[in-house]
Each structure stands twice: as C-alpha cells, then as structure tokens.
C-alpha cells in the first residue's frame, strides 16, 4: 500500500471563522494553527501546504488566564544599541489585540516557508464584523 501524496491541484481550501469571545488565547491560537496547517484533514502531509483560510473575530474579547494580563511582557528590539522595548499584554490588548493573536499563532507554526505561507491565510479582526462574507466562511466551534 502506497502513501498518499497530495498534489497542488488536489488541495481545496475552505474558509473558517473562529469566534474568540470568552476563549483563552492558547485555545484560539491552537485551533487556528491546526486549521492553517491542514492537520484536521485526512489528506494532511507535513511537506505540503494543504491548510485552510482562518478568520478570527472578537480578538479584543480573548481571555488570558491567571495574572498573565499584567505580568506577561512582549519584547522587541529596535535595532539600536540598548533599545530593547517591553510592553505589557494588558496594554497590547487595548491597542492591538489582533497582533496578540497573530503572534501566538505564529509561534505555533513551523519556522519554515510552509509556516510563513500559512500565516498569510490568517485574518484577525478586533470586532465581530469581517469583510469576507463572499467566501462563505464556515463557523468552527472548538
């Protein structure tokens, strides 16, 4: 019996909507990363890009458990000497909640061209509205 190898023409991409309201950040990111990779499909192959498109709505209503909202920090370096910046997640959730979810999903994807390509199929929106109604997205419960 031979192993199934998906071809580029055989891959069909579905659009899914994930509602992040009241869900933890890790649960939303895990579900999004699984859908982006295509691991939920029986035709999954680790070397092929067979994932789906994911829309995450209500990003501002995602929950961080424990004291993470006040204690967890986001660090980035500007490139200049001594310019390591840090921002609390509580401040990030007020200003850029889309970035918080995107960063969590990026960390769960492989650091290869497949992971970078999969991340382009992720769309995150602050509120409940999204402009992708024409793609007929399917609501995914998790």
Secondary structure, 3 states (H helix, E strand, C coil): CCCCCCCHHHCCCCEEEEECCCCEHHHHHHHHHHHHHCCCCCCCCCCCCCCCEEEEECHHHCECCCCHHHHCEEEEECCCCCCEEEEEHHHHHHHCHHHHHHHHHHHHCCCCHHHHHHHCCEEECCCCCCCCHHHCCEECCC
